[in-house]
């Protein structure tokens, strides 16, 4: 029932920062764990970070220490603060509800929004 719209991407230099936002409309935001995913051209979509309904976070090893996921339930928004950006961070970034099962984290949906493009120039 929750509709999500990503924004905040752009073109940055190596070492730069961006903050992505995922704004929700509809109902159910506060009862969903949420994740940021990314997909680079020719590559499989991967989970970057997730935050549970209680605020627990998980990060891919490739971004740990550089990215921070957070949520503001009052604003129905989840953020991804991206620091020390690298060329390999270049991708389209998406947010979606996630679930935790069998030691892995999965999107609960089989459809994706438009995402927001992040390009890191070397």
SVG drawing of the C-alpha trace seen along z (x, -y; Angstrom):
<svg xmlns="http://www.w3.org/2000/svg" viewBox="-3 -16 42 36">
<polyline fill="none" stroke="black" stroke-width="0.4" points="0.0,0.0 3.0,-2.3 4.2,-4.2 7.8,-5.2 9.6,-7.9 13.4,-8.2 15.2,-11.5 18.5,-13.2 20.8,-11.6 23.2,-13.4 26.7,-13.7 29.6,-14.0 33.3,-13.7 35.2,-10.9 35.1,-11.5 32.0,-13.6 28.7,-13.1 25.0,-12.8 21.9,-12.3 19.2,-10.2 15.6,-10.4 12.7,-8.0 9.4,-9.6 6.4,-7.5 2.7,-8.0 -0.2,-5.8 -0.3,-3.7 2.0,-1.3 5.3,-3.1 6.1,-2.7 5.4,1.1 7.8,1.9 11.5,2.6 13.0,0.6 16.1,1.0 18.1,-0.9 19.1,1.1 21.3,0.2 21.8,1.5 24.6,0.5 24.4,1.1 24.9,4.8 24.9,5.8 22.5,7.4 20.6,5.3 22.1,5.5 21.0,4.4 23.1,1.5 21.5,0.9 18.4,1.7 16.7,0.4 14.2,2.4 11.0,1.1 12.9,0.8 15.9,-1.0 18.3,1.8 20.5,1.3 22.5,3.5 25.0,2.5 26.8,4.2 30.5,4.5 31.3,2.3 29.5,-0.7 29.9,-0.1 31.5,-3.1 30.6,-5.3 26.9,-5.2 24.2,-5.6 20.6,-4.6 18.0,-6.3 14.3,-6.7 11.9,-9.4 8.5,-7.9 7.0,-11.3 8.0,-12.4 7.4,-9.0 10.9,-9.2 14.0,-7.0 17.4,-8.5 20.7,-7.2 23.6,-9.5 26.4,-8.6 29.9,-9.8 33.4,-9.2 31.8,-8.2 33.7,-5.9 33.2,-5.3 31.9,-1.8 29.0,-3.5 27.6,-4.6 24.2,-3.1 20.5,-3.7 19.4,-3.6 16.0,-2.3 14.1,-1.9 11.6,0.8 10.2,2.6 12.3,5.5 12.0,8.7 14.4,10.8 14.4,14.5 16.9,17.4 19.8,15.2 19.2,12.8 17.3,9.6 14.8,9.5 12.6,6.9 9.0,7.7 7.9,6.4 8.7,7.6 8.3,4.1 10.5,1.0 10.1,-2.7 12.0,-5.0 15.0,-5.2 17.5,-8.0 20.7,-8.1 24.0,-8.4 27.1,-9.0 30.5,-9.3 33.1,-10.7 36.7,-9.6"/>
</svg>
